[in-house]
Amino acid sequence: MNGFNFEYPLALAILLLFIICAKFCKERSRAIFFPHVETLMVKSAGSSSWLGILKWVGITAAVIALASPVITKSYSNTKKEGRDIVLILDSSDSMRQRGFDSNDLWRNKFDVVKEVVGDFIEKREDDRIGMVTFADIAFIASPLTFEKKFLTDITKMQQMGTAGKRTAINDAIVQSYNLLSKSKAKSKIAILLTDGVDNMSKIPFLDVVGLIEKRDIKLYAIGIGDERDYNGQYLKALAKAGKGLAFGARNAGTLEKIYAEIDKLEATKIDDKKIVQHTYLYIYPLFVAILSLLLFVYFRNSRGI
């Protein structure tokens, strides 16, 4: 944002004093008696008008310089610190269960999850997001990317049965942490969503907990459906190791609120600094004032006025 103003605007009032003085203060000088004074005055009228212009240009420029004209430029230096987030989605056969969404009882859990996750992706402005899908095996559905449309399309394309029917939560977490280990972001987050109990992982639970504790990655764990469907204590242990939180979602509405809460907890940090630059212009009217007054003195003395 640019703007022009005077640093000392009240100094401009001095110009008013000069105008008042020029009108009411009569100049006193020695009287010279000359028989042809009227002829002399006519001949000197032209030079006197130029002297008057030089004088007033000099006075006006000097007052403007005293008021210190300045151009102000404001810059907004906004630095956003984005996060790297990996979404870990359960695509096992149990996600086919219907009735999770009270507004549409025919929709299965997986379809609801894809919709909620898609909304979450859209809300993240400055984050890189990746996705790991798991069932019998865990695979990277999307690497970390800023391309939200690409990631949203990938989410819609996810299908149950592609990775099998059972549940390998531990393997999915290891896959996600390996993906985030290559990240150079200051803040790294993994969000696990499952409706089942680990029954297929090759990596033991204690090894996974040890991995989570060593890495500087925050883990949120979400269990969906009836509390009997998933192991709440298991999810809490994972979240505690990852310095995060564990949640339970009985229905679609609760799941939406959980993702909204995580979105607030992991809001992007914004460092907004305003830089103001001042460019002082008093040197230009000051130069004009000095030049005009010097010319005024020179021409006045050269003509003997």
C-alpha positions as CSV (number, residue, x, y, z in Angstrom):
1,M,0.0,0.0,0.0
2,N,1.5,3.3,-1.1
3,G,0.7,6.8,0.2
4,F,2.0,10.4,0.1
5,N,1.9,12.7,3.1
6,F,3.8,15.2,5.2
7,E,5.6,14.2,8.3
8,Y,5.1,17.7,9.8
9,P,2.0,19.0,8.0
10,L,1.5,21.9,10.5
11,A,4.7,23.4,9.2
12,L,2.8,24.3,6.0
13,A,1.0,27.0,8.1
14,I,4.2,29.0,8.0
15,L,3.4,29.8,4.3
16,L,0.2,31.5,5.5
17,L,2.3,33.8,7.7
18,F,4.5,34.8,4.7
19,I,1.3,35.6,2.7
20,I,-0.2,37.7,5.5
21,C,3.2,39.5,6.0
22,A,3.5,40.2,2.3
23,K,0.1,41.9,2.3
24,F,0.2,43.9,5.5
25,C,3.9,44.4,6.3
26,K,5.3,47.3,4.3
27,E,8.9,47.2,3.3
28,R,11.0,50.1,4.6
29,S,14.0,51.3,2.6
30,R,15.9,54.5,1.9
31,A,14.0,57.0,-0.2
32,I,15.7,57.9,-3.5
33,F,14.6,61.2,-5.1
34,F,14.7,61.0,-8.9
35,P,13.1,63.3,-11.4
36,H,12.1,60.4,-13.8
37,V,11.0,57.9,-11.1
38,E,7.8,56.8,-13.1
39,T,9.9,55.9,-16.1
40,L,12.3,53.9,-14.0
41,M,9.5,52.0,-12.4
42,V,8.0,51.0,-15.7
43,K,11.4,49.7,-17.0
44,S,12.0,47.7,-13.8
45,A,8.5,46.2,-13.6
46,G,9.4,43.2,-15.7
47,S,12.4,42.3,-13.7
48,S,10.5,42.9,-10.4
49,S,7.8,40.4,-11.4
50,W,10.5,37.7,-12.1
51,L,12.1,38.5,-8.8
52,G,8.8,38.1,-7.1
53,I,8.2,34.7,-8.7
54,L,11.7,33.5,-7.7
55,K,11.1,34.8,-4.1
56,W,7.8,33.0,-3.7
57,V,9.0,29.8,-5.4
58,G,11.9,29.8,-2.9
59,I,9.7,30.5,0.1
60,T,7.1,27.9,-0.9
61,A,9.7,25.2,-1.6
62,A,11.5,25.9,1.7
63,V,8.2,25.5,3.7
64,I,7.4,22.3,1.8
65,A,10.8,21.0,2.6
66,L,10.3,21.9,6.3
67,A,7.0,20.0,6.3
68,S,9.1,16.9,5.1
69,P,7.1,15.3,2.3
70,V,7.3,11.5,2.4
71,I,6.1,8.5,0.4
72,T,5.1,5.6,2.6
73,K,5.0,2.0,1.2
74,S,3.6,-0.9,3.3
75,Y,4.5,-4.5,2.6
76,S,2.8,-7.5,4.1
77,N,5.3,-10.3,4.6
78,T,3.1,-13.3,5.2
79,K,4.9,-16.6,6.0
80,K,2.8,-19.7,6.3
81,E,4.1,-22.8,7.9
82,G,2.4,-25.7,6.3
83,R,2.3,-29.3,7.5
84,D,2.9,-32.7,6.0
85,I,-0.1,-35.0,6.7
86,V,-0.6,-38.6,5.8
87,L,-4.2,-40.0,5.9
88,I,-4.3,-43.7,6.8
89,L,-7.6,-45.3,5.6
90,D,-9.0,-48.7,6.4
91,S,-10.4,-50.4,3.3
92,S,-10.9,-53.8,4.9
93,D,-14.1,-55.8,4.3
94,S,-15.7,-54.5,7.5
95,M,-16.0,-51.1,6.0
96,R,-18.8,-52.4,3.9
97,Q,-21.2,-52.1,6.9
98,R,-24.2,-49.9,6.3
99,G,-26.2,-47.7,8.6
100,F,-23.2,-45.5,9.7
101,D,-24.9,-42.4,8.1
102,S,-28.3,-41.7,9.6
103,N,-29.3,-39.6,6.6
104,D,-28.6,-42.4,4.1
105,L,-28.7,-45.9,5.8
106,W,-27.7,-47.6,2.5
107,R,-24.3,-45.9,2.4
108,N,-21.5,-48.0,3.7
109,K,-18.8,-46.8,6.1
110,F,-16.1,-46.5,3.4
111,D,-18.2,-44.2,1.2
112,V,-18.9,-41.9,4.2
113,V,-15.2,-41.9,5.1
114,K,-14.2,-40.9,1.6
115,E,-16.6,-38.0,1.6
116,V,-15.5,-36.7,5.0
117,V,-11.8,-37.1,4.1
118,G,-12.4,-35.3,0.9
119,D,-13.9,-32.3,2.8
120,F,-10.9,-32.4,5.2
121,I,-8.5,-32.3,2.2
122,E,-10.3,-29.3,0.7
123,K,-9.9,-27.3,3.9
124,R,-6.2,-27.7,4.2
125,E,-4.8,-24.7,2.4
126,D,-1.0,-24.9,2.7
127,D,-0.3,-28.5,3.6
128,R,1.1,-31.4,1.7
129,I,-1.2,-34.4,2.1
130,G,-0.5,-38.1,1.3
131,M,-2.6,-41.2,1.6
132,V,-2.0,-44.8,2.7
133,T,-4.7,-47.3,2.3
134,F,-4.7,-50.7,4.0
135,A,-6.4,-54.0,4.4
136,D,-4.4,-57.2,4.1
137,I,-1.5,-55.1,2.9
138,A,-0.7,-51.3,3.2
139,F,0.1,-49.3,0.1
140,I,0.8,-45.7,-0.7
141,A,-2.3,-44.4,-2.6
142,S,-0.8,-40.9,-3.0
143,P,2.5,-39.4,-2.2
144,L,2.7,-36.1,-0.3
145,T,1.4,-33.5,-2.6
146,F,0.0,-29.9,-2.7
147,E,-2.4,-30.9,-5.5
148,K,-5.7,-31.1,-3.7
149,K,-7.7,-31.9,-6.8
150,F,-5.4,-34.9,-7.6
151,L,-5.7,-36.1,-4.0
152,T,-9.5,-35.7,-4.0
153,D,-9.8,-37.7,-7.2
154,I,-7.5,-40.4,-5.7
155,T,-9.8,-40.5,-2.6
156,K,-12.9,-41.0,-4.8
157,M,-11.1,-43.8,-6.7
158,Q,-10.4,-45.9,-3.6
159,Q,-12.2,-49.2,-3.6
160,M,-12.6,-51.9,-0.9
161,G,-11.1,-55.2,-1.7
162,T,-8.1,-53.8,-3.6
163,A,-5.8,-54.5,-0.7
164,G,-7.6,-57.5,0.6
165,K,-10.3,-58.1,3.3
166,R,-8.5,-58.2,6.7
167,T,-6.8,-55.5,8.8
168,A,-3.1,-54.7,8.9
169,I,-3.0,-51.5,11.0
170,N,0.6,-51.8,12.3
171,D,1.9,-52.3,8.8
172,A,0.0,-49.2,7.6
173,I,1.4,-47.0,10.3
174,V,5.0,-48.1,9.5
175,Q,4.3,-47.4,5.8
176,S,3.0,-43.9,6.7
177,Y,5.9,-43.1,9.0
178,N,8.3,-44.2,6.3
179,L,6.6,-41.8,3.9
180,L,6.8,-38.9,6.4
181,S,10.5,-39.7,7.3
182,K,11.5,-38.2,3.9
183,S,9.6,-35.0,4.7
184,K,11.5,-31.9,5.7
185,A,8.5,-30.1,7.1
186,K,8.7,-28.9,10.7
187,S,5.3,-30.4,11.5
188,K,4.4,-33.9,10.5
189,I,1.0,-35.6,11.2
190,A,-0.5,-39.0,10.6
191,I,-4.3,-39.6,11.0
192,L,-5.3,-43.2,11.3
193,L,-8.9,-44.3,10.6
194,T,-10.1,-47.8,11.2
195,D,-13.2,-49.8,12.2
196,G,-11.4,-53.1,13.1
197,V,-8.8,-54.9,15.1
198,D,-5.3,-55.6,13.7
199,N,-5.3,-59.2,12.5
200,M,-2.9,-59.2,9.6
201,S,0.2,-57.1,10.3
202,K,3.7,-58.6,10.1
203,I,5.1,-56.0,12.4
204,P,4.4,-56.5,16.2
205,F,2.6,-53.9,18.2
206,L,5.5,-53.1,20.5
207,D,7.8,-52.5,17.5
208,V,5.3,-50.1,16.1
209,V,4.9,-48.2,19.4
210,G,8.7,-48.0,19.6
211,L,8.9,-46.5,16.1
212,I,6.2,-44.0,16.9
213,E,7.9,-42.8,20.1
214,K,11.2,-42.2,18.3
215,R,9.8,-40.2,15.4
216,D,8.8,-36.6,15.7
217,I,5.4,-37.3,14.1
218,K,2.1,-36.6,15.8
219,L,-0.5,-39.4,15.5
220,Y,-4.2,-39.1,15.7
221,A,-6.2,-42.4,15.8
222,I,-9.9,-42.6,15.0
223,G,-12.1,-45.7,15.6
224,I,-15.4,-45.7,13.7
225,G,-18.6,-47.7,14.3
226,D,-19.6,-49.5,17.5
227,E,-16.9,-49.6,20.2
228,R,-16.9,-53.4,20.0
229,D,-15.8,-53.2,16.4
230,Y,-12.4,-51.7,17.2
231,N,-9.9,-51.9,20.1
232,G,-10.1,-48.5,21.8
233,Q,-7.2,-49.2,24.2
234,Y,-5.0,-50.1,21.3
235,L,-5.8,-46.8,19.5
236,K,-5.2,-44.8,22.7
237,A,-1.8,-46.5,23.1
238,L,-0.9,-45.6,19.6
239,A,-2.1,-42.0,19.9
240,K,-0.3,-41.6,23.3
241,A,3.0,-42.9,21.8
242,G,2.5,-40.4,18.9
243,K,1.7,-37.5,21.3
244,G,-1.7,-37.2,19.7
245,L,-5.3,-38.0,20.6
246,A,-7.6,-41.0,20.1
247,F,-11.3,-40.6,19.0
248,G,-14.4,-42.7,18.6
249,A,-17.0,-42.0,16.0
250,R,-20.3,-43.8,16.2
251,N,-21.8,-42.2,13.1
252,A,-21.0,-39.9,10.2
253,G,-21.9,-36.7,12.0
254,T,-19.4,-37.5,14.8
255,L,-16.7,-38.4,12.3
256,E,-17.2,-35.0,10.6
257,K,-16.8,-33.2,14.0
258,I,-13.6,-35.2,14.7
259,Y,-11.9,-34.2,11.5
260,A,-13.1,-30.6,12.1
261,E,-11.5,-30.7,15.5
262,I,-8.2,-32.1,14.1
263,D,-8.3,-29.4,11.5
264,K,-8.5,-26.8,14.3
265,L,-5.8,-28.5,16.4
266,E,-3.5,-28.5,13.5
267,A,-4.2,-25.1,12.1
268,T,-1.6,-23.7,9.8
269,K,0.8,-21.2,11.5
270,I,0.8,-17.8,9.9
271,D,3.6,-15.3,10.6
272,D,2.2,-12.0,9.3
273,K,4.7,-9.1,9.4
274,K,4.0,-5.6,8.2
275,I,7.0,-3.7,6.8
276,V,6.7,0.0,6.3
277,Q,9.2,1.8,4.1
278,H,9.5,5.6,4.2
279,T,11.1,7.6,1.3
280,Y,11.8,11.2,2.3
281,L,11.5,13.8,-0.4
282,Y,12.5,17.0,1.4
283,I,15.8,17.2,-0.5
284,Y,14.0,18.1,-3.7
285,P,12.0,21.1,-2.6
286,L,15.0,22.2,-0.5
287,F,17.2,22.2,-3.6
288,V,14.5,24.2,-5.5
289,A,14.3,26.7,-2.6
290,I,18.1,27.2,-2.4
291,L,18.4,27.6,-6.1
292,S,15.4,30.0,-6.4
293,L,16.6,32.2,-3.5
294,L,20.2,32.3,-4.8
295,L,18.9,33.4,-8.2
296,F,16.7,36.0,-6.4
297,V,19.7,37.5,-4.6
298,Y,21.9,37.4,-7.7
299,F,19.4,39.2,-10.0
300,R,18.4,41.7,-7.3
301,N,22.0,42.6,-6.6
302,S,23.0,42.7,-10.3
303,R,20.2,45.1,-11.1
304,G,20.8,47.2,-8.0
305,I,17.2,46.7,-6.8
